[in-house]
Amino acid sequence: MRLDSNADAQYGSLGGMLETQAARLGDQLAVADCRRRLTYAELNEAVGVAGRAALAHGLLRGDRFAVWAPNSVEWRSEERRVGQE
């Protein structure tokens, strides 16, 4: 997937882009590490779960937070969650 300067206008957010890709490419591989492989549909669901957990713990839009983790499928879920609306 290629990003360009029109991505915000086209998708509205990183989360919007993931939702679009999940609808188009649902069963295709999105991310993988040495332990797990997730399709676009599975990654979109994992991002939603992480987003709901962050909201339940009081994180609000515009808040700052950090993720300190090794490269993994879970880290990619967090990275994508940040871009959700």
C-alpha positions in Angstrom: 0.0 0.0 0.0 1.4 3.4 -1.1 0.8 6.5 0.9 0.8 9.9 -0.7 0.0 13.5 0.3 -3.7 13.0 -0.7 -4.2 10.2 1.7 -5.8 12.4 4.4 -8.2 13.9 1.9 -9.0 10.4 0.5 -9.4 8.5 3.7 -9.9 11.1 6.4 -7.5 9.4 8.9 -5.1 6.4 9.2 -8.0 4.5 10.8 -10.2 5.3 7.8 -7.5 4.1 5.4 -7.3 0.8 7.4 -11.0 0.3 7.3 -11.0 0.9 3.5 -8.2 -1.6 3.0 -9.9 -4.1 5.3 -13.1 -3.9 3.2 -11.1 -4.2 -0.1 -8.4 -6.7 1.0 -9.9 -8.4 4.0 -8.3 -11.9 3.7 -5.0 -10.7 2.4 -1.9 -10.5 4.7 -1.4 -7.1 6.3 1.3 -7.7 8.9 3.4 -10.6 10.2 6.1 -11.2 12.7 7.8 -14.5 13.8 4.8 -15.5 15.9 1.7 -14.2 14.2 0.2 -13.2 10.8 -2.9 -10.9 10.5 -5.0 -10.2 7.5 -6.4 -6.7 6.9 -9.7 -7.7 8.4 -8.0 -9.2 11.5 -5.7 -6.1 11.9 -8.7 -3.8 11.7 -10.5 -5.8 14.4 -7.4 -5.8 16.6 -7.1 -2.0 16.2 -10.7 -1.6 17.2 -10.2 -3.8 20.3 -7.1 -1.7 21.3 -9.0 1.5 20.7 -11.9 0.5 22.9 -9.5 -0.5 25.6 -7.7 2.9 25.4 -11.0 4.7 25.7 -12.1 2.6 28.6 -8.9 3.6 30.4 -9.6 7.3 29.9 -7.4 8.1 26.8 -9.0 10.9 24.9 -8.6 12.3 21.4 -5.6 14.6 21.4 -4.0 13.0 24.4 -0.3 12.0 24.1 0.9 8.5 24.9 3.9 6.4 24.1 4.4 2.7 23.1 7.6 1.0 24.0 7.6 -2.4 22.4 9.6 -4.6 20.1 8.5 -4.7 16.5 5.5 -7.1 16.5 2.0 -7.5 15.2 0.8 -6.0 18.5 2.9 -2.9 18.1 1.5 -2.4 14.6 -2.1 -2.6 16.0 -1.2 0.2 18.5 0.4 2.3 15.8 -2.8 2.0 13.7 -5.1 2.7 16.7 -3.4 6.1 17.1 -4.7 7.1 13.7 -8.3 6.2 14.4 -10.9 8.9 14.6 
